[in-house]
């Protein structure tokens, strides 16, 4: 997944080799392509390559909710929101992450109030979902600031806090929260930096330092 002189060096090359080996051993297993796409290529910001892997996974298993949700995530990170929403809709109505998928796409397109309504109706009780809700409420501002502050006060996980700080457009505290996520390893940090919500951080020299700290290529 990295060039020879990349910061992550041997670790990235070994990881990519392992993904390719898994695909070689069972080329008809959609999860191998999907895992390579999101846990490998997407983490490193190689979105178009990730999409190619996910397209293969979708051909193998078009009904897989994991493949559909991952397609939505990667497409959103390339600003292809209309296409991303189609994949959210393809997820099972019983999937607890379907609402979050739709809400994030709507929020990215500027329909924040509708996104908040959907997320509240189908909120998955995990830190990222609460963080996404806090992000949207902070973005909406009018009528939702107090709710965002309440969620922030209750947030105990750095990924949850990072999303809410992004919604508040607070670069300093967002980066501090991401730095606290570093103990989880480069995968989680790389994914968050590639999320469309975090686009406003791009170009900040502190992001370069953070990527180097966790072992991600610049």
C-alpha positions in Angstrom: 0.0 0.0 0.0 3.0 2.3 0.3 5.9 3.4 -1.8 9.3 1.9 -0.7 10.3 5.2 1.0 7.0 5.6 2.8 6.9 6.3 6.5 5.0 3.1 7.1 7.5 1.1 5.1 7.5 -2.7 5.7 4.3 -2.7 7.7 2.2 -1.3 4.8 3.9 -3.5 2.2 3.3 -6.6 4.4 -0.4 -5.6 4.9 -1.0 -5.1 1.2 0.7 -8.4 0.4 -1.6 -10.2 2.9 -4.7 -8.7 1.4 -3.6 -9.7 -2.1 -2.8 -13.2 -0.8 -6.3 -13.5 0.8 -7.9 -12.5 -2.6 -5.7 -14.9 -4.5 -6.7 -17.8 -2.2 -10.4 -17.1 -2.5 -11.2 -14.6 -5.4 -14.9 -15.1 -4.9 -15.0 -13.8 -1.3 -16.4 -10.3 -1.3 -15.2 -9.5 2.2 -11.6 -9.8 1.2 -12.0 -7.0 -1.4 -14.1 -5.0 1.0 -11.6 -5.3 3.8 -8.7 -4.4 1.6 -10.6 -1.4 0.3 -11.6 0.1 3.7 -9.0 -1.1 6.1 -6.1 -0.8 3.7 -6.5 1.6 0.7 -9.1 4.0 2.2 -6.9 4.4 5.4 -4.1 5.6 3.1 -6.3 8.0 1.1 -6.2 5.8 -2.0 -9.9 6.3 -2.6 -10.1 5.4 -6.3 -8.2 2.2 -5.8 -10.5 1.4 -2.8 -13.6 2.0 -5.1 -12.2 -0.5 -7.7 -11.9 -3.1 -5.0 -15.4 -2.4 -3.7 -16.9 -2.6 -7.2 -15.4 -6.1 -7.5 -16.9 -7.0 -4.1 -20.3 -5.7 -5.2 -20.3 -7.8 -8.3 -19.6 -10.9 -6.2 -22.2 -10.1 -3.5 -24.5 -7.2 -4.5 -26.7 -7.8 -1.4 -23.9 -7.5 1.1 -24.7 -4.6 3.5 -21.0 -4.2 4.4 -20.1 -3.7 0.8 -22.9 -1.2 0.3 -22.0 0.9 3.4 -18.4 0.9 2.5 -19.1 2.1 -1.0 -21.1 4.9 0.5 -18.3 5.9 2.8 -15.6 6.0 0.0 -17.9 7.7 -2.5 -18.8 10.4 0.1 -15.1 11.0 0.6 -14.8 11.7 -3.1 -17.8 14.1 -3.0 -20.0 11.7 -5.1 -22.9 12.1 -2.7 -25.8 11.2 -5.0 -24.1 7.9 -5.9 -23.3 7.3 -2.2 -26.9 7.8 -1.2 -28.0 5.0 -3.6 -25.7 2.6 -1.8 -27.1 3.7 1.6 -30.6 2.9 0.3 -29.5 -0.6 -0.7 -28.6 -1.4 2.8 -31.2 -3.5 4.8 -33.8 -1.4 6.5 -33.0 -3.5 9.6 -29.3 -2.5 9.5 -28.6 -0.2 12.4 -26.1 1.7 10.4 -28.4 2.5 7.4 -29.7 5.7 9.1 -26.3 7.0 9.8 -25.2 6.3 6.2 -28.2 8.3 4.8 -27.8 11.1 7.4 -24.1 11.6 6.6 -24.8 11.9 2.9 -27.7 14.4 3.5 -25.5 16.4 5.8 -22.7 16.6 3.3 -25.2 17.9 0.7 -26.4 20.6 3.1 -29.6 19.0 4.3 -28.6 19.0 7.9 -32.0 19.2 9.6 -33.3 16.2 7.7 -30.0 14.4 8.4 -30.5 15.0 12.2 -34.1 13.8 12.0 -33.1 10.5 10.3 -30.2 9.9 12.7 -32.3 10.5 15.8 -34.9 8.1 14.5 -32.3 5.4 13.8 -29.5 6.1 16.2 -27.0 3.3 16.7 -25.7 3.5 20.3 -22.0 3.7 19.6 -19.5 6.6 20.0 -19.2 7.3 16.3 -23.0 7.6 15.8 -23.2 10.0 18.8 -20.3 11.9 17.4 -21.9 12.2 14.0 -25.1 13.5 15.6 -23.1 16.0 17.6 -21.3 17.1 14.4 -24.6 17.7 12.6 -26.1 19.6 15.5 -23.0 21.8 15.7 -23.2 22.4 11.9 -26.9 23.2 12.1 -26.2 25.8 14.8 -29.6 27.4 15.2 -31.7 25.4 17.7 -29.1 22.7 18.1 -26.1 24.3 19.8 -27.2 23.3 23.3 -27.7 19.7 22.2 -24.2 19.6 20.6 -22.7 21.0 23.8 -24.6 18.4 25.8 -23.3 15.6 23.7 -19.8 17.0 23.9 -20.0 17.1 27.7 -21.1 13.5 27.7 -18.5 12.3 25.1 -15.9 10.0 26.6 -14.3 8.6 23.5 -11.8 10.6 21.4 -13.4 9.7 18.1 -16.8 10.9 19.3 -15.1 14.2 20.6 -13.2 14.6 17.3 -16.5 14.6 15.2 -18.2 17.1 17.5 -15.2 19.4 17.4 -15.2 19.2 13.6 -18.8 20.3 13.6 -17.8 23.3 15.8 -14.9 24.0 13.3 -12.5 23.9 16.2 -9.2 22.8 14.6 -7.1 22.8 17.7 -9.4 20.5 19.7 -10.2 18.3 16.7 -6.5 17.6 16.3 -6.0 17.0 20.0 -8.8 14.5 19.9 -7.3 12.8 16.9 -4.0 12.7 18.6 -5.6 10.9 21.6 -6.9 8.4 19.0 -3.3 7.6 18.1 -3.2 4.8 20.7 -5.7 2.9 18.6 -3.2 2.8 15.8 -3.0 4.3 12.3 -6.1 2.6 10.8 -8.6 4.5 12.8 -6.8 7.9 12.5 -6.3 7.4 8.7 -10.0 6.6 8.2 -11.1 9.7 10.1 -8.7 12.0 8.3 -10.2 10.7 5.0 -13.9 11.2 6.1 -15.5 14.2 4.3 -16.3 15.8 7.6 -12.6 16.3 8.3 -11.8 17.9 4.9 -11.4 21.3 6.6 -8.2 20.1 8.3 -6.4 19.3 5.0 -3.4 21.5 4.5 -2.9 22.1 8.2 0.8 21.2 8.9 -0.2 19.5 12.2 -2.0 16.8 10.2 1.3 16.0 8.5 2.9 15.6 11.9 0.0 13.4 13.2 0.2 11.1 10.1 3.9 10.7 10.7 3.3 10.0 14.4 1.0 7.1 13.7 2.9 5.8 10.8 0.8 6.9 7.9 2.3 8.2 4.6 2.1 11.9 4.0 
